[in-house]
Amino acid sequence: MRRTNTLIMTALLASACAHAATTAPRQHLVIQSGQSNMVKLHRLCAPDMPMRAKLEAQFPNDDFLFIDNAWGGKPIRMWVRDPSNPVAPDSELYGVWKKPAYSGVFFDNLTVEVDAIDLETTDTVTFIFTQGESDAAREMQAVYEARLTALLSQVEELFPGKPVRFVIVQLGALPVIKPERKPHWQEIRDAQAAVAASKPNTVLLKAEGLEREAVDDIHYTEASLRTMEQQYVDATAEFISATGDK
């Protein structure tokens, strides 16, 4: 009888250890990048971080890390490294009071923050990119599409062997205020859709129906930004669920 009890206890312990192994906390990195609408969303949500709270509620056993990589009014070339330009030292990275000195500087800023993270314990990466308004005044579709594709490849290279989900937020309808200043707006929208369709693990979030501020018809209202944030949460949660148990 004693031997039987011992065997039962051993089996229960082994089962408990196996269950603990399968439910060990996972770590998820969320990178929020882009220009002014992402900056505005970050400032709106920074005090209570509702996106973090919502994800933690859905995945209570997991840990979440967030990186803010957004700057207002900047074209996509500031995120894309140009092989013809040398990478500047850390002292020249873009800061609050410094103007960007070279193409790819914002990506170099991101690299510095990623280097500070223990990637061995990182299970998933979600890269959210809300950008394109600045380029609508200057870039043709082919140029923007090539640069966006290059940026996503750069991000992948930061996380070798890790599952990466890309979330591209497509520009909404053409602004009605001074539309002549955004001659390539639809072309940027088309480029964003083309990259999302061709790049595996990429989701295109559409902004149709979201309201923008009347003063410039570029920046989204607070209510629309909160709707957009929920879209970020949904896209991130779906990816996390698809890559492992909650």
C-alpha positions in Angstrom: 0.0 0.0 0.0 2.8 2.4 0.9 4.5 1.7 -2.4 1.2 2.3 -4.3 0.8 5.7 -2.5 4.4 6.6 -3.3 3.8 5.8 -7.0 0.6 7.9 -7.0 2.3 10.9 -5.4 5.2 10.6 -7.8 2.8 10.6 -10.8 0.9 13.6 -9.4 4.1 15.5 -8.9 5.3 14.8 -12.4 1.9 15.9 -13.8 2.1 19.1 -11.8 5.6 19.8 -13.0 4.6 19.2 -16.6 1.6 21.5 -16.2 3.8 24.2 -14.6 6.2 23.9 -17.5 3.5 24.4 -20.1 2.0 27.4 -18.2 5.3 29.2 -17.6 5.0 33.0 -18.1 5.7 34.1 -21.6 7.2 37.5 -22.5 5.8 39.7 -25.3 7.4 42.8 -26.8 5.1 45.4 -28.3 6.8 48.2 -30.4 4.6 51.2 -31.1 6.2 53.2 -33.9 5.2 55.9 -36.4 4.5 59.6 -36.4 2.2 62.1 -34.8 -1.0 60.0 -34.4 1.1 57.3 -32.6 2.7 60.0 -30.6 -0.7 61.4 -29.7 -2.0 58.0 -28.8 1.0 57.3 -26.5 0.5 60.6 -24.7 -3.2 60.0 -24.3 -2.7 56.5 -22.9 0.7 56.8 -21.2 -0.7 57.5 -17.6 -2.7 54.3 -17.3 -1.4 52.2 -20.3 -4.8 50.7 -21.2 -3.3 48.6 -23.9 -1.0 46.9 -21.4 -3.9 46.4 -19.0 -6.1 44.9 -21.7 -3.4 42.5 -22.8 -2.5 41.5 -19.2 -6.2 40.8 -18.6 -6.3 38.5 -21.5 -3.0 36.8 -20.7 -2.7 37.1 -16.9 0.3 34.6 -16.8 2.4 36.5 -19.3 4.7 39.6 -19.1 4.6 42.5 -21.5 7.3 45.0 -22.5 6.5 48.2 -24.6 8.8 50.4 -26.6 7.7 53.8 -27.8 9.4 54.6 -31.2 7.3 57.4 -32.6 8.1 60.9 -33.7 5.7 63.5 -35.2 5.9 64.8 -38.8 8.7 62.5 -40.0 9.0 60.6 -43.3 9.6 56.9 -43.5 13.2 57.3 -44.6 14.1 58.3 -41.0 13.3 54.6 -40.1 15.0 53.0 -43.1 18.8 52.6 -43.1 20.5 53.9 -46.2 23.6 51.8 -47.0 25.3 54.8 -48.5 25.1 56.7 -45.2 27.3 55.6 -42.3 25.6 54.8 -39.0 26.2 57.7 -36.6 27.6 57.1 -33.1 25.2 57.0 -30.1 25.9 60.7 -29.5 24.1 61.6 -32.7 21.0 59.5 -32.1 17.8 61.6 -32.4 16.8 63.1 -29.1 14.2 65.6 -27.8 16.2 68.7 -28.8 18.1 67.2 -31.8 17.0 67.0 -35.4 17.5 63.7 -37.2 20.9 63.7 -38.8 20.6 60.8 -41.3 18.3 58.2 -42.8 17.5 55.3 -40.4 18.2 57.3 -37.3 14.9 56.3 -35.7 15.6 52.6 -36.4 19.0 53.0 -34.7 17.2 54.5 -31.7 15.0 51.4 -31.7 18.0 49.1 -31.9 19.5 50.7 -28.8 16.3 50.0 -26.8 16.1 46.4 -28.1 19.7 45.8 -27.2 18.7 46.5 -23.5 16.2 43.6 -23.6 16.9 40.0 -22.8 15.7 38.5 -26.1 16.3 35.0 -24.9 13.2 35.3 -22.7 11.1 37.1 -25.4 8.6 34.9 -27.0 6.7 37.2 -29.4 7.3 40.6 -31.0 4.5 42.9 -32.4 5.6 45.9 -34.4 2.9 48.5 -34.9 3.6 51.2 -37.5 1.2 54.2 -37.8 2.8 56.4 -40.4 2.5 57.8 -43.9 1.1 61.3 -43.6 4.4 63.0 -44.2 5.3 60.9 -47.2 1.9 61.6 -48.9 3.3 65.0 -49.8 6.5 63.7 -51.4 6.7 60.0 -52.2 5.4 57.9 -55.1 3.9 54.5 -54.3 6.9 52.5 -55.5 9.3 54.5 -53.3 7.2 54.2 -50.2 6.4 50.5 -50.8 10.2 49.7 -51.1 11.0 51.6 -48.0 8.2 50.0 -45.9 9.3 46.6 -47.1 12.9 47.4 -46.1 11.8 48.6 -42.7 9.9 45.4 -41.9 13.0 43.3 -43.0 15.2 45.4 -40.7 12.8 44.7 -37.8 12.9 41.0 -38.5 16.6 41.0 -38.4 16.6 42.4 -34.9 14.8 39.3 -33.6 16.3 36.2 -35.3 14.3 33.1 -34.7 11.5 35.0 -33.0 7.9 35.2 -34.3 7.2 38.8 -35.4 3.7 40.3 -36.1 3.6 43.4 -38.2 0.6 45.7 -37.8 0.4 48.4 -40.5 -2.2 51.2 -40.0 -3.4 52.4 -43.4 -4.0 56.0 -44.0 -7.7 57.0 -43.9 -9.6 59.0 -46.5 -7.9 61.9 -48.2 -8.0 65.0 -45.9 -10.5 67.6 -47.1 -8.4 70.5 -45.7 -5.7 71.5 -48.3 -5.7 68.1 -50.1 -3.4 69.6 -52.7 -0.6 69.3 -50.1 -1.0 65.5 -50.1 -0.9 64.6 -53.8 0.3 61.0 -53.1 -2.1 60.2 -50.3 -3.9 57.4 -52.2 -0.6 56.0 -53.5 0.7 55.7 -50.0 -2.5 53.9 -49.0 -2.0 51.5 -51.9 1.6 50.9 -51.0 0.6 50.0 -47.4 -2.0 47.6 -48.6 0.4 46.0 -51.1 3.1 45.4 -48.4 0.6 44.0 -46.0 -0.7 41.6 -48.6 2.8 40.4 -49.6 4.5 40.2 -46.2 3.7 37.1 -44.1 2.4 37.7 -40.6 1.3 41.2 -41.4 -2.1 42.8 -40.6 -3.5 45.9 -42.3 -5.7 48.0 -40.0 -8.0 50.4 -41.8 -8.9 53.8 -40.5 -12.1 54.4 -42.4 -14.9 55.6 -40.2 -12.5 57.1 -37.6 -13.0 60.8 -37.0 -10.1 63.3 -37.3 -9.7 66.7 -35.7 -11.5 69.4 -37.6 -8.5 71.8 -37.3 -6.3 69.8 -39.6 -8.2 66.6 -40.7 -4.9 64.7 -40.1 -4.9 63.9 -36.4 -7.5 61.5 -35.0 -9.9 62.5 -32.2 -9.4 61.1 -28.7 -12.3 58.7 -29.2 -10.9 57.5 -32.5 -7.5 57.0 -31.0 -9.0 54.8 -28.3 -10.8 52.8 -31.0 -7.5 52.5 -32.9 -5.8 51.3 -29.7 -8.4 48.5 -29.3 -7.5 47.4 -32.8 -3.9 47.2 -31.8 -4.9 45.1 -28.8 -7.0 42.7 -30.9 -4.2 42.2 -33.5 -1.6 41.6 -30.8 -3.8 39.2 -28.8 -4.7 37.2 -31.9 -1.0 36.8 -32.7 -0.1 35.8 -29.1 -2.9 33.2 -29.0 -1.8 31.8 -32.4 1.8 31.3 -31.1 1.1 29.5 -27.9 -1.2 28.8 -25.0 -2.4 31.7 -22.8 
